[in-house]
Amino acid sequence: MTESSEDPPKRKRGLAALSPERRRAIAAMGGRSVPPEKRAFSQDPQFAAKAGRKGGTLAKAENRFFSRFPEKAVLAGQTSAELRRAKADAAAADNSDTKKS
């Protein structure tokens, strides 16, 4: 099919056809889809842990990222503040080593 000069211009569809205000309102609804009291994992940490273990056992060991890279698992368990502190300590140690040389 060839495009001729008589073809009408393409119209926007879906979210692209909505006004920016309406798109923003729809996006804001996403965080409110389930009330906090109905979120199972936030209410029952043991249930969340059980589900995590179940999901972990279903994945093959060779496909588990943290099984292949245990050092990444250690980093994943740290908060960003702990990581920044560790990087700063390592940089300070490097600086002190270069000053001694």
Summary of the structure (lengths in Angstrom):
residues: 101
radius of gyration: 25.6
end to end distance: 72.7
largest distance: 77.3
contacts: 157
relative contact order: 0.04
helix: 72%
strand: 0%
